Amino acid sequence: MNKYGLLILALEELGADIEVAAPREMPAEWIAAVHEPAYVEEVLAQAVPREKERRLGFPVTSRVARRAQLSLGGTYEAALAALADGYAANGAGGSHHALPATGAGYCVFNDLAVAANRLLGEAHAARIMIVDLDVHQGDGTAVMLAGRPDVFTYSLHAEKNFPVRKARSSLDVGLPDGVSDSGYLAALDETLPAAVQDFAPDLVLYQAGVDPHEGDRLGRLALTDAGLAARDAYVRDLCREEGVPFAAVLGGGYAADSGRMELARRHARTLMTCAGQAPPLTSPSESLLEAGGSAP
């Protein structure tokens, strides 16, 4: 969880040109329009049954409940900003495993599904596409938005990774273990442009998890830093070419404590690349060490 607090530090370190806005908590009734109301009440009252907490991966405390509401608010407000300016990002979110009546896989509420439902209901967009490039399938998002003609769910993921039982997205692209930069980008190029052009969304919500990285603790793919940057630039350029605003959310990325700052940098590089900025692929401290100096 430390990566969320380190993200701003990483953006500053890498020289990001950003404007930071604090999100508002999403109202319970907006969440309950997509999640089952009884589950929403369990979370907000910190009364989630133990079996659901086990599926989620941690206990739901008052801080976790508030953070979940703020994360949803961040995705909704990033989408509104993207509709106005072309691109914006939530420094959290991407909780694509959460299901209607339970959290799962470290995801309390599904910010992608809840934000999409609210944006469509308020007529900010008529058609929304969710592009999920996390290493894990966006199963919760697929379930919660199944059958809606105004939403298209696209998931490019490691086929043998979590969840074991996959849901059905509008388009699923499962990759074998160990796929590297060239294979990943080829699969993206073969499937995503046609989906975007055929569906013609008014808005793309981009689940930009960095766990396809070769060094990720829970990933099974082998993208390099340069590969992740090429992936993010591909999504950015495709959206620009099609004239579609897009909002990025953080998504997955996992490291041991010793690698937590580099993990935050991976997320920061993704958000910067999506914004059209060119972040360095090494940190200032790493560059100093390569030159024979000492890190601060």
C-alpha positions in Angstrom: 0.0 0.0 0.0 3.0 2.3 0.4 3.2 3.0 -3.3 0.2 5.3 -3.2 2.0 7.6 -0.7 5.3 7.4 -2.7 3.7 8.2 -6.0 3.7 12.0 -5.6 7.4 11.8 -4.5 8.2 9.7 -7.5 6.4 12.2 -9.9 8.4 15.1 -8.3 11.6 13.2 -8.6 11.0 12.4 -12.3 10.2 16.1 -13.0 6.5 15.6 -13.8 4.5 18.7 -14.7 1.3 18.1 -12.8 -1.6 19.8 -11.1 -2.8 17.8 -8.1 -6.4 17.9 -6.9 -7.8 16.1 -3.9 -10.8 13.9 -4.7 -14.1 13.9 -2.8 -15.6 10.7 -1.3 -18.1 9.2 -3.6 -21.6 9.1 -2.0 -22.8 5.8 -0.8 -25.9 5.9 -3.0 -23.8 6.2 -6.1 -21.8 3.1 -5.1 -25.0 1.2 -4.3 -26.3 1.9 -7.8 -23.7 -0.7 -9.0 -22.6 -2.7 -5.9 -25.3 -4.5 -3.8 -26.5 -2.0 -1.1 -26.0 -4.5 1.7 -22.3 -4.9 0.8 -21.8 -1.1 0.6 -23.3 -0.8 4.1 -21.0 -3.6 5.4 -17.9 -1.7 4.1 -19.0 1.8 5.3 -19.9 0.3 8.8 -16.7 -1.7 8.9 -18.8 -4.8 9.3 -17.6 -6.9 6.4 -17.9 -10.6 7.2 -14.6 -12.5 7.8 -15.0 -14.7 4.7 -15.3 -11.6 2.5 -12.3 -10.0 4.2 -10.3 -13.1 3.4 -11.3 -12.8 -0.3 -10.4 -9.2 -0.2 -7.0 -9.7 1.4 -7.2 -7.4 4.4 -9.6 -6.2 7.1 -11.9 -3.3 6.3 -11.2 -0.6 8.9 -12.5 2.9 8.9 -9.4 4.1 7.0 -9.8 1.4 4.4 -13.5 2.3 4.0 -12.8 6.0 3.6 -9.9 5.3 1.2 -12.3 3.2 -1.0 -14.7 6.1 -1.3 -12.0 8.5 -2.1 -10.5 6.2 -4.7 -13.9 6.0 -6.4 -14.3 9.7 -6.3 -10.8 10.1 -7.8 -11.7 8.0 -10.8 -15.0 9.8 -11.4 -13.4 13.2 -11.1 -10.4 12.2 -13.3 -12.9 11.2 -16.0 -14.6 14.5 -15.8 -11.3 16.3 -16.1 -10.3 14.1 -19.0 -13.6 15.0 -20.8 -12.7 18.7 -20.3 -8.9 18.5 -21.1 -8.3 15.3 -23.0 -6.4 13.4 -20.3 -6.3 13.1 -16.5 -5.3 10.4 -14.0 -6.3 9.0 -10.6 -3.4 8.4 -8.4 -5.2 5.3 -7.1 -8.1 3.2 -8.5 -8.1 0.3 -10.9 -9.9 -1.9 -8.5 -11.1 -4.3 -11.2 -11.6 -7.5 -9.1 -14.4 -6.1 -6.9 -17.7 -7.8 -7.5 -21.3 -6.7 -6.8 -21.5 -8.3 -3.4 -17.9 -8.6 -2.3 -14.4 -7.2 -2.6 -11.6 -9.5 -4.0 -8.0 -9.4 -4.8 -7.2 -6.2 -2.8 -10.1 -4.4 -4.4 -12.9 -3.1 -2.1 -15.2 -1.3 -4.6 -14.9 -1.3 -8.4 -14.1 2.3 -9.3 -14.2 1.6 -13.0 -17.7 0.2 -13.0 -19.1 2.7 -10.5 -17.6 5.7 -12.3 -18.7 4.5 -15.7 -22.2 3.9 -14.5 -22.4 7.4 -12.9 -20.8 9.2 -15.9 -23.3 7.5 -18.3 -26.2 8.2 -16.0 -25.3 11.9 -15.9 -24.9 11.9 -19.7 -21.3 13.0 -19.6 -20.7 10.3 -22.1 -22.9 7.9 -24.1 -20.4 5.2 -24.7 -17.5 4.3 -22.4 -14.7 1.8 -23.1 -12.6 0.3 -20.3 -9.1 -0.6 -21.5 -7.6 -2.9 -18.9 -3.9 -3.6 -19.3 -3.2 -4.9 -15.8 -1.5 -8.3 -15.8 -4.7 -9.8 -14.2 -8.0 -10.0 -16.0 -10.5 -7.4 -15.1 -13.0 -10.0 -14.0 -15.1 -7.8 -11.6 -15.5 -5.1 -14.2 -16.6 -7.6 -16.8 -19.2 -9.1 -14.4 -20.5 -5.7 -13.2 -20.9 -4.2 -16.6 -21.9 -7.3 -18.6 -24.7 -6.9 -21.1 -24.5 -3.1 -21.3 -24.5 -1.8 -24.8 -23.1 1.5 -23.7 -19.9 0.0 -22.1 -17.1 -2.1 -23.8 -14.7 -3.9 -21.5 -11.3 -4.9 -23.0 -8.8 -6.9 -21.0 -5.3 -7.9 -22.1 -3.8 -10.1 -19.4 -1.7 -13.1 -18.4 -4.0 -16.0 -19.1 -2.7 -18.3 -16.3 -2.6 -15.6 -13.6 -5.3 -14.6 -11.1 -8.2 -15.1 -11.2 -8.2 -18.8 -11.9 -11.8 -18.6 -13.2 -12.0 -15.8 -15.7 -15.1 -13.7 -16.4 -16.1 -12.7 -19.9 -15.2 -9.2 -21.0 -16.4 -7.7 -24.3 -13.0 -8.7 -25.6 -10.5 -10.8 -23.7 -6.9 -11.3 -24.9 -5.1 -13.9 -22.8 -1.3 -14.1 -23.1 1.0 -17.0 -22.2 3.5 -16.7 -19.4 6.7 -14.9 -20.2 5.6 -12.7 -23.1 8.0 -9.8 -23.5 7.8 -6.4 -25.1 7.5 -7.3 -28.7 4.9 -10.0 -28.2 2.8 -7.9 -25.9 2.8 -4.9 -28.2 1.9 -7.0 -31.2 -1.1 -8.5 -29.3 -2.2 -4.9 -28.4 -1.8 -3.7 -32.0 -3.7 -6.7 -33.3 -6.8 -6.2 -31.1 -7.2 -2.8 -29.5 -7.4 -0.4 -32.5 -10.3 -2.3 -34.2 -12.2 -2.5 -30.9 -11.9 1.2 -30.3 -12.8 2.1 -33.9 -15.8 -0.3 -33.9 -17.2 0.8 -30.6 -16.4 4.5 -31.0 -16.4 5.5 -27.3 -16.8 9.0 -26.0 -14.4 8.2 -23.2 -11.7 5.6 -22.4 -11.0 4.6 -18.8 -7.5 3.1 -18.9 -6.6 0.6 -16.2 -2.8 1.1 -16.4 -1.4 -1.5 -14.0 2.3 -1.9 -14.1 2.3 -5.5 -13.0 3.1 -6.9 -16.6 6.7 -5.7 -15.7 9.3 -8.4 -15.6 10.2 -7.5 -12.0 6.7 -7.6 -10.6 6.2 -9.9 -7.6 2.7 -11.0 -8.8 3.1 -10.8 -12.6 3.8 -13.6 -15.1 4.8 -11.4 -18.1 8.2 -9.9 -18.9 7.8 -6.3 -20.0 10.8 -4.0 -19.5 10.5 -0.3 -18.5 10.8 0.6 -22.1 8.1 -1.9 -23.0 5.7 -0.4 -20.4 6.5 3.1 -21.8 5.7 1.9 -25.3 2.4 0.3 -24.1 1.3 3.6 -22.5 2.4 5.7 -25.5 0.4 3.3 -27.7 -2.8 3.8 -25.8 -2.2 7.5 -25.6 -1.6 7.9 -29.3 -4.5 5.7 -30.3 -6.9 7.8 -28.2 -5.5 11.0 -29.6 -5.8 9.6 -33.2 -9.4 8.6 -32.6 -10.2 11.9 -30.8 -11.2 10.1 -27.6 -10.4 11.6 -24.1 -9.0 9.1 -21.7 -8.5 8.9 -17.9 -5.8 6.6 -16.4 -6.1 4.8 -13.1 -3.2 3.3 -11.2 -4.0 -0.4 -11.2 -1.7 -3.2 -10.0 1.9 -3.3 -9.2 3.6 -5.3 -6.5 7.1 -5.3 -5.0 9.0 -6.3 -1.9 9.6 -3.4 0.6 13.1 -3.0 -0.9 11.6 -2.2 -4.3 8.7 0.0 -3.2 10.2 3.3 -4.5 11.0 1.8 -7.9 7.4 0.5 -8.1 6.2 4.0 -7.4 8.4 5.3 -10.2 6.9 2.7 -12.6 3.5 4.1 -11.9 4.7 7.7 -12.2 6.3 7.0 -15.6 3.1 5.5 -16.8 1.0 8.5 -15.8 3.6 10.9 -17.3 3.8 9.0 -20.6 0.0 9.1 -20.9 0.3 12.9 -20.4 2.8 13.2 -23.3 5.7 13.8 -21.0 9.0 11.9 -21.4 10.1 10.5 -18.0 13.6 9.2 -17.6 13.8 5.3 -17.4 16.3 5.5 -14.6 15.9 7.5 -11.4 18.3 10.3 -10.5 19.9 8.2 -7.8 20.3 5.2 -10.2 22.0 7.5 -12.7 24.4 8.8 -10.1 25.4 5.3 -9.1 26.0 4.3 -12.7 28.3 7.2 -13.0 30.3 6.1 -10.0 28.8 8.4 -7.4 26.9 7.7 -4.3 23.2 7.9 -3.8 21.8 10.5 -1.3 
